[in-house]
């Protein structure tokens, strides 16, 4: 590879990263649904950030969460994935601050937590 191509390759990466920073974009977070539970089991994100839940098992799963801690209507469902087929994914963008505890409808031992804070 020539020096010129190498330099232009680095310049392109820097411009791409700078553009993302200026646009205020926040990368997606990923949670894997495994046979042993959610990996990672706890994540911290900011308002407006998307979480992608990847089912890496050979079995269908689902996940749902009640309203975040501190909400008036604690029994309100905040999000519900429906069935996430084996080897597929589902995503959700969080629009409110709070701590969300979620679980698999078919396996209550699978529990995860998402802490959403205000964007800085």
NORKA-V405270 format. One line per field, one symbol per residue. psi: psi as a letter, one per 20 degrees, with the letter a starting at -180 (. if undefined). A space follows every 50 residues. Layout:
psi=???
This chain:
psi=pqggggghghggggggggggghijqpqqqppporhjapoqhpqpaqpiqq ppooojrjqqrrqqqrqqqiqgniippgqoiapoqpkarqqpppiqqrop pqrphiniioqrppoprqq.
